[in-house]
């Protein structure tokens, strides 16, 4: 992470990311499998927060649905 300079004294923290070529993954088939949506009638509310922590298990579930599970590396 590093501080970016947006001017006017604003220095947001940034992190570089490499993106994978991945397929789309509809959310509905994953709702019961993801800890952050399981059992939530209003499952979309968590996305309104902006950013939130996703467990490694949930991350891999999403990666499998997008067809890139074999290309991601575990957190270390």
C-alpha positions in Angstrom: 0.0 0.0 0.0 1.1 3.6 -0.7 -0.4 7.0 -0.4 -1.6 8.6 -3.7 -1.6 12.4 -4.2 -5.0 13.6 -5.3 -4.1 17.2 -4.7 -5.5 19.6 -2.0 -3.9 17.6 0.7 -5.9 14.4 0.0 -3.7 11.3 0.0 -5.8 8.1 -0.2 -4.1 4.8 0.5 -3.8 2.7 -2.6 -2.8 -0.9 -3.4 -1.7 -2.1 -6.8 -3.6 -5.1 -8.2 -3.2 -7.5 -11.1 -6.5 -8.5 -12.7 -7.2 -11.9 -14.2 -9.2 -12.6 -17.3 -12.3 -14.1 -15.7 -15.8 -15.0 -16.6 -18.9 -13.4 -15.1 -20.4 -15.2 -12.1 -24.1 -14.6 -11.2 -24.5 -14.0 -7.5 -27.8 -15.8 -6.9 -26.3 -19.4 -7.2 -23.6 -18.4 -4.7 -25.8 -16.8 -2.0 -26.2 -19.9 0.2 -22.4 -20.7 -0.1 -21.0 -17.3 0.9 -20.6 -16.5 4.6 -21.3 -12.8 4.0 -24.7 -13.5 2.3 -25.8 -16.8 3.8 -29.2 -16.5 5.6 -29.5 -12.8 4.8 -32.9 -11.7 3.3 -31.3 -8.4 2.3 -28.1 -9.9 1.1 -27.3 -6.9 -1.2 -27.0 -4.5 1.8 -23.4 -5.5 2.5 -22.3 -4.3 -0.9 -23.6 -0.8 -0.1 -20.9 -0.4 2.5 -18.2 -0.1 -0.1 -15.5 -2.4 1.0 -15.6 -5.2 3.5 -13.5 -8.3 4.4 -14.1 -11.5 2.4 -12.9 -14.7 3.9 -10.5 -16.9 2.0 -13.2 -19.6 1.6 -15.6 -17.1 0.1 -12.9 -15.6 -2.1 -12.2 -19.1 -3.5 -15.9 -19.8 -4.0 -16.2 -16.7 -6.1 -13.0 -17.5 -8.0 -14.3 -21.0 -8.8 -17.5 -19.5 -10.1 -15.5 -17.1 -12.3 -13.3 -19.9 -13.6 -10.0 -18.6 -12.1 -9.6 -20.6 -8.9 -6.5 -22.3 -10.3 -4.9 -18.9 -10.9 -5.3 -17.2 -7.4 -2.8 -17.5 -4.6 -3.7 -18.0 -1.0 -3.2 -15.2 1.4 0.0 -15.5 3.3 
